[in-house]
C-alpha cells in the first residue's frame, strides 16, 4: 500500500505549495481515531508537512483525492 500511495503522489509531498521529497506516508485522519490503515486515509508528505499537520501549524480539513495524485485539503500557509 505504501508503494501505491507514493506512486500516486509521484514521490513528492502532496501539499501543492511544498512538493518536497523524500516523502513518507502519513494518515489523513489520525490512526488513533480510525485504527486502520486504508488507502483513502493515507497520503504522501515530507517530514516538514507531517510535523506541521501534527503540531497544528497547518490546518487539517477533510481529505480530498484527485486522479493522477493525492492532495490533502490543508491550509498550506506554514507547510
Rosetta blueprint (number, residue, H / E / L):
1 X L
2 X H
3 X H
4 X H
5 X H
6 X H
7 X H
8 X H
9 X H
10 X L
11 X L
12 X L
13 X L
14 X L
15 X L
16 X L
17 X L
18 X L
19 X L
20 X L
21 X L
22 X L
23 X L
24 X E
25 X E
26 X E
27 X E
28 X L
29 X L
30 X L
31 X H
32 X H
33 X H
34 X H
35 X L
36 X L
37 X L
38 X L
39 X H
40 X H
41 X H
42 X E
43 X E
44 X E
45 X E
46 X L
47 X H
48 X H
49 X H
50 X H
51 X H
52 X H
53 X H
54 X H
55 X H
56 X L
57 X L
58 X L
59 X E
60 X E
61 X L
62 X L
63 X L
64 X E
65 X E
66 X E
67 X L
68 X L
69 X E
70 X E
71 X E
72 X L
73 X L
74 X E
75 X E
76 X L
77 X L
78 X L
79 X L
